[in-house]
């Protein structure tokens, strides 16, 4: 009997609850009590999940395969991080970011700055389909302008990220938009139309909130002397001119023409090298070096130095490690059946449109919280809850819309997800600091739930027959292959 292999099984609900509680304890203890890096907390959590997997009969090889698959699913985000780091470094050295900040200070009124930030980032992300690219270009420029005006940076970051995720959610060029439409088998245009019922009101209300805060809070506290000092410092350090805006226009145009993000952003970084050499008088090899090491400046103004001493691939190394660890943890949880048990438990409870909407939001959020990436969240949100939409004859356009609301939208809300880490590092504002100002994101979630529980804009299929087939689930509900 000793030689018999232990049959693998799914973890019980109580085992899953225990793991989730322990995960939260590890994260809180490492970060808040012991003041250890979040990377160590995630790495420690790997072995907690591996221990559970071995306990329920899984072989280590299967768990390791799940870990590697989880990392593989998010490698595109890692590559984008590397290229954006290079782009930020060369665009600062080439005078591109300083010129955008200078002209922004010249033409944007402090009263409407937050609203303008929301609109500019929304238009950029709609044209390019990338929230990362938007934050790494227009976003850091808006942070610089806001800092020069003396506006609290978490508030500015909230406007930047809110605008950036409008396009990440609605643009037909966005990878998450295309991926969600594909997973739910919904035409991409119909998917976008469905989301407009939620995103339109959310964006309108968020715009009013940023306008209100701009006029009644920011407008009364801005010291324009600081902005004038920043403009003088920028002119003293860089050649400021209209042709510094050419590289951003080229990059945005290429992305709008559906060119791949990674080579396009890399080309933008190369343009920054050319601009630094041709217009800023930087030796060519030094200009290339800024793509790796970032840019260094001593303007004599502390907040400007803090903003412009950044960029380079090196600046993204800790971020990349964090994302890899988070992705690996998500892969382990998927391999151990933890996410499956959670979502199956939710499915048993969801017997109407409102509860089904809530389960999709939760399932997608779990993909970000435990999987660390938007790609994981749209998979957990769509594939695990789709059978409930079939059972209740709810149109798949509702599923696709709800998946984006729970997945794409919540990505920058999780400190260790790829979106949360990228926004915090790129904008220089921690996730928990900017979180209260993600007004567009919160409004999307609230309106989505409101529609679900009131039945508003919930469409049902007619004249179609659906067959429930729970045996075709991607994870066996009784046992695993060890």
Secondary structure, 3 states (H helix, E strand, C coil): CCCCCCCECCCCHHHHHHHHHHHHHHHHHHHHHCCCCHHHHHHHHHHHHHHHHHHCCCCHHHHHHHHHHHHHHCHHHHHHHHHHHHHHHHHHHCCHHHHHHHHHHHHCCHHHHHHHHHHHHHHHHHHHCCHHHHHHHHHHHHHHHHHHHCCCHHHHHHHHHHHHHHHHHHCCCCHHHHHHHHHHCCCHHHHHHHHHHHHHHHHHHHHHHHHHHHHHHHCCCCCHHHHHHHHHHHHHHCCCCHHHHHHHHHHHHHHHCCCCHHHHHHHHHHHHHHHHHHHCCCCHHHHHHHHHHCCCCCCCCHHHHHHHCCCCHHHHHHHHHHHHHHHHHHHHHHHCCHHHHHHHHHHHHCCCHHHHHHHHHHHHHHHHHHHCCHHHHHHHHHHCCHHHHHHCCECHHHHHHHHHHHCCCCHHHCCCCHHHHHHHHHHCCCHHHHHHHCHHHHHHHHHHHHHHHHCCCCCECCCCCCCCCHHHCCCCCCCECC
